[in-house]
């Protein structure tokens, strides 16, 4: 009986501290244009590829802008075919604010689908898993709130571009 009372006291109040599952709010869509990959080759970590970012657009309910040429996606394609992605780039909003993005994630596909993507072929996005966690960095002002917010996104690789749909985690 004593054990039951202690258990009730310890575990009975867990509901007081539980939070609801996070909700998502659509933030924006990034349409990122790309140059062909520069393939470094096989390294101790996998096949290193660098994908230059040449421009694009940002559109969302409360944000619009143009992606600035000059960033890149530094990829490692592991022995199991999974692409580890790490892109660094920036965009300028319509009001002139420059926002930096560091976007880290993975793209998982069968060897056949991965080979088509590597050749630059369009592949139906339902045939692979492409998820990232972008971190945005903005100066003081209207967009400063994004510095303290987590985001997730799903991606789709096209011939010369990537489309990333980004949600804010509430």
C-alpha positions in Angstrom: 0.0 0.0 0.0 2.8 2.4 0.9 4.4 1.7 -2.6 1.1 2.6 -4.3 0.8 5.9 -2.4 4.4 6.9 -3.3 3.9 5.9 -7.0 0.7 7.9 -7.1 2.5 10.9 -5.6 5.4 10.6 -8.0 3.6 9.7 -11.2 0.1 11.0 -10.7 1.1 14.6 -11.3 2.9 14.0 -14.6 -0.1 15.3 -16.5 0.4 18.7 -14.9 3.7 19.1 -16.8 2.8 17.5 -20.1 2.7 19.7 -23.1 0.7 19.3 -26.3 2.5 18.0 -29.4 4.1 20.9 -31.3 2.0 22.5 -34.1 3.3 23.7 -37.4 2.6 27.0 -39.2 3.6 27.4 -42.8 6.4 30.0 -43.1 7.6 30.1 -46.7 8.7 28.3 -49.8 12.2 28.6 -51.0 12.8 28.0 -54.7 16.6 27.7 -55.0 18.3 27.6 -58.4 21.5 25.5 -58.7 24.5 25.0 -60.9 25.7 21.5 -61.6 27.5 19.7 -58.8 31.2 20.0 -58.3 32.2 16.4 -57.4 35.3 16.3 -55.1 35.2 12.5 -55.1 35.5 9.8 -52.5 36.7 11.0 -49.1 36.9 9.1 -45.8 33.4 10.3 -45.0 31.8 9.4 -48.4 31.5 11.1 -51.8 31.8 14.9 -51.4 29.7 17.1 -53.7 29.3 20.9 -53.7 26.2 22.3 -55.3 26.5 26.0 -56.1 23.4 28.2 -55.3 22.8 30.7 -58.1 19.6 32.5 -57.0 15.9 31.9 -56.5 12.9 33.2 -54.6 11.3 33.2 -51.2 7.6 33.5 -50.8 5.3 33.1 -47.8 2.3 34.7 -46.1 4.5 37.3 -44.4 7.8 37.2 -46.2 9.0 37.6 -49.8 12.5 37.9 -51.2 15.2 36.9 -53.6 17.9 34.3 -52.9 21.4 35.8 -53.4 23.9 34.1 -55.6 26.9 32.7 -53.8 25.9 30.0 -51.4 26.3 26.3 -51.8 25.1 22.9 -50.5 28.1 20.9 -49.2 27.0 17.2 -49.4 28.4 13.9 -48.4 26.9 10.9 -50.1 27.5 8.0 -47.7 28.3 4.5 -48.7 24.6 3.5 -48.0 23.5 6.1 -50.6 22.1 8.6 -48.1 23.0 12.2 -48.9 23.8 14.4 -45.8 23.1 18.0 -46.8 24.4 21.2 -45.4 23.6 24.3 -47.3 24.7 27.9 -46.4 23.2 30.8 -48.3 21.2 34.0 -47.9 18.3 36.0 -49.2 17.2 39.6 -49.4 13.6 40.4 -48.4 11.5 42.9 -50.3 12.3 45.6 -47.7 16.1 45.0 -48.1 16.8 42.8 -45.0 19.4 40.1 -45.6 18.7 36.8 -43.9 21.2 34.0 -43.6 20.2 30.4 -43.8 22.0 27.3 -42.6 20.0 24.2 -43.7 21.0 20.7 -42.6 19.2 17.5 -43.5 19.1 14.2 -45.3 17.9 12.9 -48.6 17.2 9.1 -48.6 16.5 7.2 -51.8 16.9 3.8 -53.4 20.2 3.5 -55.4 18.2 3.8 -58.6 16.4 7.0 -57.6 19.6 8.5 -56.1 21.4 7.8 -59.5 18.6 9.7 -61.4 18.8 12.6 -59.0 22.6 12.7 -59.3 22.3 12.9 -63.1 19.9 15.9 -62.7 16.8 14.0 -63.8 13.4 15.1 -62.3 12.2 12.4 -59.9 8.8 12.3 -58.2 9.3 13.6 -54.7 7.2 10.7 -53.3 10.0 8.3 -54.2 12.5 9.7 -51.7 12.7 11.2 -48.3 14.1 14.8 -48.2 13.9 16.6 -44.8 15.9 19.4 -43.4 16.1 21.8 -40.4 16.8 25.3 -41.6 18.1 27.9 -39.1 17.6 31.5 -40.1 19.7 34.4 -38.9 18.3 37.9 -39.2 19.5 41.3 -37.9 17.6 43.3 -35.3 14.2 44.4 -36.6 11.1 43.0 -38.1 12.6 39.5 -38.7 14.6 39.1 -35.5 12.0 36.6 -34.1 13.3 34.0 -36.5 16.6 33.8 -34.7 14.8 32.1 -31.7 12.5 29.9 -33.7 12.9 26.3 -35.0 11.8 25.3 -38.4 11.5 22.1 -40.4 11.0 21.6 -44.1 10.4 19.1 -46.9 12.4 19.3 -50.1 12.0 18.4 -53.7 15.0 18.2 -56.0 14.4 19.2 -59.6 16.7 19.4 -62.6 18.3 22.8 -61.8 16.6 23.7 -58.5 15.4 22.7 -55.1 12.0 23.6 -53.7 11.9 23.7 -49.9 8.6 24.1 -48.0 9.3 25.5 -44.6 7.2 25.3 -41.4 7.6 27.1 -38.1 7.4 24.8 -35.1 5.0 26.4 -32.6 
